[in-house]
Amino acid sequence: MTRALKSLFLAGTMLAVSLGSAAAQSKVSVAAISGYFAQGFGVSIVNGLNKAKTDFGIDLKLVDTGNRALDYEEQFENLAKGKQYDLIFVMGWELVDSLQKVSKEYPDQRFVFIDGVLDNPKMIYANFAEEQGSFVAGALAGMVEAKGSEFPKIGLGGYEQGAKYAAPDVKVNSVFAGTFDDPAKGSELAQALYGQGSDIVYNVAGPTGEGVMQASAAADKYSIGVDIDMCGTAPGNVLGSMLKRGDIAVYTLIKDEVGGHKVTAGTRTFDLASGGVEFKVCDDIAPTIPADVTAKLDDIKKGIVDGKIAITKAK
C-alpha cells in the first residue's frame, strides 16, 4: 500500500435524543415511517425495531412512504391522530416539512427524528457521534498510507483529524456530492479522484456513496464505507466501514420507554462508548494490516472513549 493518497468525504448529517423518567408502562406501541427501510441505514433501524418487538413485546407498525410526496402529511396524520403510538420514529429529510407541520398539530405526540436535528425543541432527536468513527477511519487510512507514501492526502472533519493524528504529514482533499440519493454521482466523483492518483475514497453520503464502492472495485483501489457494513460490496477493495448503529439507537430508546424511563424532547448521542458508532476493519483486509497499525488503532479508539482524544465536529 505505497501509493499516494487522496480521499473523498461525501458529507452526511448528524442528529440526536434525550431521555426522561416515568412510571413503567405495561405495553408500548411504536410506529416508524420512512421511504428507506429497505436499504442501507434504514435496514439497521428496522432490525433494531424488530429486535425490540421480539424482546419486549411492543406493538410495532412500519410505514413505507414510497415516493408519494403529496401524501406525506396525510401519512403522519394517520399515525398521530389516533394517539395510539407512544413513539413515532422518523427517518428521511424529505419528510421534514410534513413532520414539522403535523408535530405542531399534535403537540402531545412524541416524534423521534433519526439522523438529523431540526429547529423544533419539542421533538426528540437521535444523534450519532459520527465524527468519532470518522476519526478512526482517518487514522487507519493515514497510517496505512504513511507506511510507504511520501505525500499522503485525505479528507475532512473527524476523518481529517484522525489521519493527521496518526500521520501528521498528510494533506487534505475533499469533494462533496451535493446529494444523498445518486450512486452514479458517487461513482463519477470517486472515479475522477482515482484517476488523479487517489488510493482511498471515504464515502459518507448514504445511497450516493454506494457508487464509491463500485468505483473502488472497478479501479482496483480502496474505499471506506459508512452507516452499515459495506465490506461485502467490493471484497478486497473496501478497507472498512464506519458504522452508525441505528439498530442500537432505536432499541435503546424503546428499552428505556418499556422500562419506565420516558423518552422526552431533547438529544441523545450514540457514540463509540455506547456502541452506537463503530469502525469495522473488513475481515478480508484485517490480516494485511501491520500489527503496529492495529495496536495504534485500538489505542486511538480507547483514547476517544476515555476522552483523552478530543475531536472537533465539522461545521
N, C-alpha and C positions, 0 to 999 in steps of 0.2 A: 504494500500500500504506500507507494512512494510518489504518487502523482500530486501535482499542485491542487489545492482545494479551493473551491468556491461553494457556496451553499445557498439554497433557495429557502426563504422563510415566507410562506404564504400565510398572511395574518388570520388569526382566529379571534375568538371572543372569550371573555371571562364572565363569570357570574357568581351568585352567592345565596344562603338560607340560615334562618335563626330559629331558635328552639326555646319554647317556654315550658311550663309545667302545669299540669291539671290533673283532675281525677281520672283514674284509669277507665277506659271505655270497654264495654263487652264486645262490641263489634265496630270495626272501622270500614268505611266504604270509600273507595278511591277510584277516580277516573283519570285517564291520561289521554291527551289529544295531540296529534302531530301528523304531518304528512311524511315523516321519515322513519317510522318504526320498522320498516323492512330493510333498512340499510345502515351501515356504519354505527355511529354513536347511538342511533335510535334502537338498534338491536340490543345493545348493552342495557339501555333503560328498560326495555321490555323484559329482559332476563331478570333484572332486579325486581320488577313488579311481580312477575310470576313466582319468583322465589318467596317474596313476601306473602303472596296468596297461599302458597303451599305451607309455609312455616307458621303463619298467623291466622289463616282462615279468613282473610279480608274479602269483602266484595270488591270485584275489580271489573271496570269497564274500559276497554280500549277503543278510541275513536280515531280512525284514519281519515284525515280531512281530504285526502286526494288533492287535486288541483282546483277545487271549486271555490275560488276566491270570493265569489258573491255569496257563498253560504257560510263563511267562517263565523260571522256574528251569530247567525241562527244556530250553528252548532254549539257555540259557547252558551247561548241562552238555554238551549235544550238541556245542557248539563247543569246549569246553575239554578234554573227556575224551580226545580223540584226540591231543592235544599236537601238532597239525599246523600251528597258526597262530602265527606269531611275534608278531603284534599283533592284538588284537580291539578295534575301535573301537566305542564305545557312546554312543548319544545318546538322551536321554529320561529325565526324572525318575521316571516310573512304573516304570522298570526298576531303580531303585536298590536296593531291598531284595533282589531276587533276585541282582543283581550282587554286592552285598556278601557274601552268603552263599556264592555259588559261587566268588568270588575267594579266600575263606578255605579252601574245599575243594581248590582248585587253586592253591596259592601260587606256583607257578612260571610260571603263565600270565600274560602281560603284557596287562592291560586298559588301554585309553585311554578315559577318560571325557571326553566333549566337552561343553563349555558348562556347567560346574559343578565344584565342588570338594567332595569328600566327606571324612569323617573316617577315611580309610584311607591311611596314609602309604606303603603298599606299592604303591599304584596310580599310574598316570600320568594327568596332567590337562592339558587344552589350554585355556589362558587367553587371552581376548581383552581387550585394553585398551579396552573399550567406552567408558570414561569419556573417552578421548581423542577418539573420534568424536563422542560426545555434546557435548563441549566445542565442537567445530567447528560442530555443528548449532545449538547455542545461540547461538554468536557470530553466525552468519548470521541467525537469527531476530531477535536483538536489534538488529543493525544495520539490517535491513530495516525493522523497525517504528519504530526510533528516527528514521528519516528523516522521519517525519511524524506520529508518535504522541506525545501528551503523557504518557500513562500506560501504557506497555507492561508486560505481565505475562507471566511464563513459568514453566517447570517446575523440576526439581531435579537434584541430582547434578552430573555434568560439564556437563550441559545448562545448568543454572542458572549455574554458574561461568562458562561460556563467554559467556552472554548478558550477565552483569554485567561481564565483562572488556571486551566490545566496546561495551556500552551500560550504564554504571553505574547509571542511574536505573530500570532495570527492576524490577518487583515479581514476587513468586513465587506461583504457583498450581499445585498438583499433585493428581492423582487416581490412585488405584490400583484396578485392575480386580479383583484378587484371584484371577485365573485367566489361564492362558495359552492356553486352548482354547475360547474363546467369542466369535466375531466379533460376534454380536448384542450382547453386553455392551459390547464396544469401541465399536460404533456408537452404542449408547444413551448411553454416557458422553460421547462426542465431541459428539453432537447436543445434549446438555444444556449443554456448555460453549459451543458455538457459539451456542446460544440465549441465553446470558448475555452475548454480545458477544465471545466468543473469536474469534481470527483464525487462529491456527496451533496445531495439535494435534500433539504429538510422540508417536509410538507406539513403545513398547519392550515389546511383550507377545506376540511371536510371532503365532500364528493369531488370537488375540483382537484384535490390532491391525489385522488386515485390515478389520475393521469401521470402524476410524477412517478409512481411506482412502475407503471407500464413503460415510461420513458427510460427508467434506470435499467430495466431488463433489455430494452432494445439497444441501448448504448453500452451495455455491459459495464455499468458503473454503479455507484452506490446511492441509496436513498434511505431516509428515515421516516417511518410512518407516524401517524398521530391518531389520537382518540381511541382507536381499537388496535388489536394485534394485527399488523399488516404484513407480518413475515411471510405468510403463505402466498401473497400476491405476486412476489417476484423472488422466489428462493435463490439464495446466493447473491442477490443484489440489494437486499434490504438488511441494513446493519441492525436495526432495532426499531422499537415503536415507543413513543411517549403516550402512555395510556391515561385517558380521563375515564375513571370508573363510574359511569352513570349508574351502573347496577348497584354499586355500593352506596351512592348518594341517595337514590330513591328508597332503597331497602332500609338504610339507617333512619331516614326521616319517618318512614312508616313504622319501624320498630319503636321509635320514640313515642309516636302517636298511640300505638297499641298499648305501650307501657304506661300511658297516662301523662306523658310529658308533651303537652300540646304544642304543636309546631305553630309558631306565631310569626308575624311580619318581621322582616329583617333579613340578615345574611348569615349564612354558614358556609365556611370554606372547607373543602375536602382536599387534603394535601398528602405529601409523602408519609407523614407520621400516621395519618388515619387510613392510609391505603387507598385514598380516593384518587391519587395520582401516582403513577409508577413509570419507570423506564425499564423496558424489557429488551435485552440483547437477544437477537434471534438465535434459536438453538443451533442452527447450521453455521452460524458465524462465531458463536462463543468460543469454540475450540481454537480459532485462529487469532483471537485477541491475546496479545502478550500478557503474561501473568502480572507484571508490574502495572499495566494499564488497568486490568481488572481490579487489582487491590486498591489502586488510587481511586477508581470509580466508586468502590464500596465506601472508602473513606469520605468521599465527597457527599454521597447520599447521607451518611451518618452526620456529617457536619451540617447539612441543611436541616435535618430533623432536630439536631441539638441546638440549632440557632447560631452556630459558630460561623456559618457562611451566610452572609446577607445578600439577598437578591433584589435588585431594583426592578419593579414591574415596568414593562414597556408602556409608553404613553401613546 
